């Protein structure tokens, strides 16, 4: 799952085909490690994404619209100063390294023509982005590298840019058949052929290397000595020729609906259990592959305070409930305490102070031979017999009260755990900073966020922005992504004769189909139920049961947590949510 040199060459070819000569209209920095260049070309508007982060570095066109910070970072401001209005005249790959250089024609502060270069290095945790001037000196850098970070190569403003140190590998674009065979003969015979290819040749990812070996031998873990060198060369050169001729076949591998791998060529070695999804646009392929992953990283970074509060509250409640259940188990001894007290009271004449225990006749234990059983009663030797009886009666009465109260408290704790589970589920559906702000607002109202750092109810919250869909019959479907949005669409937007949907028995979003009093066809109910199932904990499951009813039957109990409702007179259906179909129905 690496953005290798072949994938970079594929993206450069795609950008070159439509964006040469394009003007940079705007520059955005939605994330700390991500730059988006909005450009205008003869092909129309395009958005060029450059991600130089350690998690998902990549380069190429994107259709994703991300929320930008209210105050642009300094790097973004500097790029706007030098690149806004600039013309993209060239972009090229540095050798077969994962380095791309974009060349721009623009004007400097004095109005003279000049060139600016944007260099992007896609190298995992060493990824970086630099802006260079005419003399190839660094004007700005995303991740400065000084002597304390690297003794081999420093990247700092004012320094002349140098390419990363070369690797001790062969450039696959220039290797001839004889040289390939010679290196194959020098390889360890028992070494896996795919690892030999990755270690010997520059810029080839593990997935592409496995594909070459699979095409040669029908297996992915074949040793070097078991591969026919002529056939291995044939398949190797076929893949390299795709790069030379820019004849790419972008393909994503799916396991069910979950993306597993991607490459600039077909990956047939995954077999029949996986689905091969070809793309005409490599940028669209990367959008689809990284969409969920980027959103999860974004939420993890911006919602660290929420996750900490929820995790601590969840752990505290679970520990508290466990202790309460232990105390409730002790309450089961209440009848035993009453029995001891009754036996002591009935046999006071046999007992005296100083006794540690007494074996007394138990008249409730009648045997078939006409005799009665006995019971040994523990006594406190410092108390009189009557005082011992009173101690046991008090324990009995306390256990009766505790049993009722503990049962009530355990139920309250379990309800609170279910509520926290719904907030955890809301975080998985959060898409924007506004969604996170609504979750913070909800936690503040519920008493969890009173100590949340830098959070205060300084102003009135805006109207929630809910997810909106359109069914095949043209009916609007609204779906809440958190409990505040759930309450908003259920109790304020929906009419009494609209239909309300919710997954059965697990956390999920409130979903409302606005019908204006109509009776929609059955397929519209199915689509709305799929949306409700997709925005729930059952999103990845099959045959998910969804309840639906008229909104008039949905009520909020007095004092209930945000998003908590009760309903009756409902119907149920079973659906399997399809992410692509739901995405196609999404309006905003």
N, C-alpha and C positions, 0 to 999 in steps of 0.2 A: 504494500500500500504506500509506495514511495513515488513522489513526483520526480521521476528520473530525467536524465538528459534527453531521452527520446520523447517523453511527454512534453518537455519544455520546447523542443523543436516543433512538435505538433502545434502547440499553442502559438508559437511565433509565426508559423505559417498561416494560421487562422487569422491572427491580428493583421499580418502584412497584407492579406488578401483584401481587406476592407478599410483599413485605418491609416494607410500611408497618405500623408497630406491632410489628415484630420486636424482640426483645431481643438485645443483644450479649453473647454468652456468653464468647468468648475473642478475644484480639487476638494475631496472630502477625506477625513480620517475617522471613520466610525469606530474603529478599535485602535488600541495602542500600537499594534503591529500591522495595521492594514491601511493601505491608501487606495482610494478609488478616483480614477481620472475620468471625468465625464467629457466626452469629445463629440464633435460634430463632423461627419464626413459625408461623401456623396451617397453612402449607403444609409444615412440617417444617424440618429443618436446612438452612441455606444458607451458602455461603462467598462473601463479596463480596471480590473482588480489586481493589486499587488499585495500579497500577504507574505510578510517576512517574519512571521512568528515561528516559534519552535514546535508548535503543535500541528498546524495544518498549512505549511508554506506552499504557495502556488502562485501562478501568474496566468491571466487570461481574461476573456470577456465574462461578464456576469449580468444576470437580469435581477439579482436580489436587491431589494431596496431596504437599506438598514437605517436605523435612527442614528442621527449624528449628535455628538455632544453639544450642549448649549454654548460652550466656549471652545473654539478650535484649539488643538495643541499647537505648540510653537513650530514644530516641523510642518504641520499643515499650513500655517500662515506663511512660512518661508517658501513652500512649494507654490502656493497661490501667487506670491509675489513674482516668482521667476518663471512659472510655467503657464499661468492663466493667459490665454490668448496665443500661446506658442503653437507652432506647427510641427507635427510629428513627421520627420523626414526619413528616418531609418530606424530599424531595430534589428539586432543580430545576436546570435549566440556566440559566446567566446569559446572558440574551439568546440569541443563536445563536453564542456563543463556545464554545470547547472547555473550559469550566469548569463543574464540577458542585459544588453545595453540599449536604451532608447535614446535617440538623438533628436533634439528639438531645435528649430530655428525660432529666435525671438529677438527682443530688443532689451538692452540693459537700462539702467537707471537714467543714463544720459541720452537714450534714444538711438544708440548705435546698434547695428545688427550684430548678433552674437549667437553662440551655440550653447546649449545646456544639455547635459547628459544625465540620465537617470539609470543607475546601475542596480539591478536586483540580483542578489545571490540566494538561490533556493538550496540551502544546504542544512536542512534539519535544524538542530539547535544553534547552528552557526549562521543561520539566515540573516541577511542584512539588506539595507536599502540606503544608497548614497546619491546625493545630488552633486554633480561635478560642473566646473566651469570650462571655458575654452581651453585652458591649460591642463585639464584633467586633474585639477586640484579639488579636494573635497570641500564643498560649501556647507553641507549638512549631512548628518548620518543618523539613522534611526537608532542603532545600537553602537555607541562609541566603543572602540577596542583600544586600550592603552597597554603599557608594558606590564601592568599587574595582571592583565587578562591573558595576553599572549606575547611571548618573546619573539615569535617568528614574524608576525605581521600586525601592524597597528593601523587602525582606521580612525583618524581624528580630523576635525575641520582644519584646513590649511595644509594638510599633507597631500602629496601626490598619490593618486590612487594606483594601487598595484593589485593585480589579480591574485587570488588565493594561491598558496604554494601548490605546484603540480603534484599529482598523485603518481605513484609508481605503477601506472597501468598503461595499457596500449589503447590508442584511439581506434575504436572499431570502424570508423568511417574510412580510415586509411590503411587498414590491414589487408594484405594480399593473402591468397590461398596458401602459398608456401610458408609464409610467416605464421599463419594460423596453425598449420600442421606441425611446424617446428615447436611451437609453444605447447601444443597438445601432447607431443612426444615427451616433453619435459615434465608434464604434470604427473603427480602421484597416481598410480593406477587405481587405487581404491578410493580416491577422492570423488565425492558426488560431482557429476558434471556441471550441474547448475551452479554450485558454489565456485567451481573453477572458472566458469564464465564470468560471474559477478566479480571475482577477485582479480581476474586477468585483464578484463576490458573495461574501459571507462564508461560510466554513465548508464549502465544496464542494471535495472532493478531485479530483485529476486524473482518477482512474478514473471517478468519477460524471460529471464534465464530458464525458469522452470518450463515455460511454454516451448522454448527452443528444444530443450532436452526431450520433452514429451512428444513433440513432432518427430523427433529422431528415433526414439526407442519405444514409445507408447507408455513410458513411466516417467515420473518426475524426479525420482531419487536414484537414477541409474548411475553407477560409477563411470569414471572416464574410460577405463579399459573395456567396458561393455558397449560403448558407443562406437558405431562406425564413423570414422573421422570424415569420410567423404560426405556422408549424409548429414552429419552434424554441421559441417561447413555449409552445406546447401541450405539448411534451415536457418543457420546463423546469418548467412549473406542475404537470404530473402527478407529477414526482419530489418537488417541494416539498409537494404535497398529501399524499403518503405520510407526510411528517414531521408535518404539521399534524394529520392524522387518526390518527396512530400505527398506520398500516396498513403495517407493514414486511414485507419479504421477504428476510431475511438469506441471502446467497448467497456461496459460496466457489468460486473458479475453480481447477481442477486441471489440471496438465499431467502426464498419467500418474497417478502417486500423489503428486506433489509439489505442495503448495499454491502458488499464484501470486499471487492477489489475493482480497480480500473486500470486501463493501459491504453496506449496509442494503437494497439493491435488486438486482434482477437485472442482470448484466453480460453482455448478449448480444453485445456487440461483439467479444468474443474469438474467436468463430467456432467452426466444427465441430471444429477440431483440439484444442480444450480442452473439458473436462467441467464443466458447471454443477452444483454440488452445493447444493441448497436445504436450509435448516435451519429447524426450528421454534423453536429456541433460539439467540439470538445469542451467548450466553455459551459454549455448546458449540462453536459455530463458531470463536470466538476461541481456545478451548482447543485445538481440532484444528489451527488455523493456526499457533499460536505454540509448540506442544508441543516440536517438534524444535529450533526456534530458541532458545527459552529454555534448553533443556538444554545446547545447544552453548555459549551465553554463560556459563552457570553453570560448565561444565567449564573453559572458557578462563580464567575468573577464578580458580577454586580449584586449577587444575592447572598454573599458570604455571611452577612449579618443575620439575614432571615434564616438561613440554614442552621447557623449556630444556635439561635433561639429555639427553633423547632426541635433540633436534635437534643438539646439539653432538656427541654420540656418533655419530650418523649421518654428519655431515659429516666427522668425524675418520676413521671407518672407510672411507668412500668415497675420501678422499684417500690413505689408506694403501694400499688395494687398488690404486688407480691406479698408485702408485709401484712396488708389487710386480710388477704386470703389465709395467711398463716394464723392470724388472730381469730379469724372466723372458724378455722378448724379447731382451735382450742375451745371455742364456745360450745362445741358439740359435747363437751364434758359437763355441761350444765345439769343434765338429769342425774349424772353420777354424783355431783355435789349435793343435790337435793336428797338423793338416797342416803348419803352419809349423814346429813343433818337429821333426817327422819329416824334413822337407826339410833343415833346418839340420843335424841329426845325420848325415844321409846325405851331406852335402857339406861337412863340416868342413874338409877339405883345400883347398877352394876359397875359404874365408872367412878374414878376419883382423879384428882389433880395429880400430875406427875407421870401419867401413863403416856407412852409414845404411840401405842396402837391398841386396838381392841378387836377381838374376833367375836362378832355378834350374830345372833340368829336372824336370817333374812326370810321373813314370812312371805315375801313375794316370790321366793324361789321354792316352789312346792314340787316334791319328787313323787313318782308313782308308788313308792313303797310307804307313803304316808309321812315321810320325814321332810324337814326343811333344810335348805342349804345355809351356809354361813358366809359372812362377808367381813373381811379384815379392813377396819377403818383407821387411817392414819390420824394421829392426834398430836396437838402441840402440848408438850408436857408442862409448859409455863402457864397454860390457861385451864380454867375449870371446864368440866364436861359441857355445861350449858353455853360457855363462851365459845367452845369449839363448834357447837351446833350453829351458833349465830354466825360464825365466820363462814361456814359452808352455805348457810342460807343467803348471805350477802353475795358470795361468789355465784350462786345460782341466779339470783336476781340480776346481777351485773351481766352475766352471760346472756340472759334473755334480752336485755336492752342492747347489749353490744351486737348481738346477732342481727337485730333489726337495723341498727345504725350502720354496721359494717356492710350489710347487704346493699343499703342505700348508697353508701360512699363508694363501694366498688362499682356500682352501676353508673354513678356520676363520673368516676375516673375512666371507665371504659368508653363512655360517651365523649369525654374530652379527648381520648386517644383517637377515636374515630374522626373527630373534628380536625385534629392535627394531621391525620392522614389525608384529609381533603385538602389542607393547605399544601402539604407536600405534593399532592397531585396537581394543584394549581401552578406550582413552580415549573412543572414539566411542560405546561401549556403557555407559560409566559413568553411573550414575543418582543415586548418593548419595555423601555424604562417606565412608561406609564403603567403597564401591567404590574411591575414590581412595586411601584408606589402605591397602587391599590391594595396589594397584599400587605404592605407595611401599615397602611391605614386600617385594614381589617384587624391585624394583630394588635394595633394600638387600642382599637375599640374593645377587643376581647381581653385586654389586660396583659398581653404577652410582651408588647414592645415598649413598655413604659421607660425602660432603660436603654433603648436602642440608640446607639451613638449617632449624633448629628441628625436625629429625627425629631421633628416637632410638627404639630398641626398648625403650621403658620398661615395657611390659607385654605379656602374651601376647595375640596377636590373637584376637578372637572367631571363632566358627564362621562361615565365609563364608555370606552370604545370596545364593543363586543365583536366577535367574529360573525360575519354575515355570509350566508350561502343562498343559492337559488336552485330549487329543485327542477326536475325535468318538466314539471307542470307549471313552472313560473312562480311558485310560492316562496316567499322569503322565510328563511330559517335563521334564527339568532341563537348563538351559543356562547355561554359565559365561560371565560377562561380562569375565573377565580370566584370566590364566594360573593364578593361585592357585585360583580357583574351578574352572577346568578340571581341575586335578589332583585337587581335592577330590571332584568328582562322578564322575570316571573311575576313580580308584583307591581311594576310600573309601566312596562311596555306592552305586555301581552294583554289581550282582551279575554273575557270570561269564556268565549266560545273558541278560542285558539287551542291548539294541542301542545301539551307539555310532555317531554321525553326525558328519561333518566335511566342509566344503566342499573340493573337490579343487583342489590347486595354488595356494592363496592363504590368507592369514591369516584365521582365523575361530574361532568358539567351539566347544568340545566340547559336544555335545548327546547326552543319554542318554535313551532311552525305557525306563522300568521296566516290565517285562512279567510279572515273577514266574514265569517259565518258560513263559508262554503264547506262542502264535503269532498275533499280532494280524492283523486284516484289512489289506488293502493300503492303504486310505485313511489308516490310522494312520501307516504308514511315510512316505507322501507328506507328511502334515502335519508329522511330525518332521523330515523332510528340508527342508521349507520354513523351519522355525524355524532350522535350522543354516545355511541359505543367507542368511536375513535377518540373522543375527548374524555377518556376515562382510563382507569387502570387496566381495562380489558382491551386496550387498543391493539395489542399484538396477538390477541386470542382469536379463536374461531368459535362460531355458534354462541355469541354473546347475547344474553337475555336482556331485553330492554323493556321497561314499563312505560306506558303512555296513557294519558288521560286528558280530559278537558281542564283548562287552567282553573276553572271554578272549583274543581275538586282539590286543588293544592292549597294548603294552609300553612302558615308559619306559627308554630307553638309559642305561647307567651314566654318571653325570656330566653328563647332559643338562640344558639350561636348563629352568626351570619351564614346564610345558605342552607340552614336546616329547615326542612319542610316535612309535613305529613300529608298523605293523600289516600283516597279510597276510590272505589269503583273504577279501577284501572284495567286496562288490557295489557297483554304482554306479547312480544314477538322475539324471534331469534334471528340475529344477523351476524355477518362476518364483515367488519369494516375493510374497505379497500382504499388505501391512502391516495392512489392516483385519482380515483373517481371523486373522492372528497375534495382533493386539491382542485380539480376541474370545476367543482361547484362553488368554490370560494369566490366571493365578490370582493371582500376587503379584509 
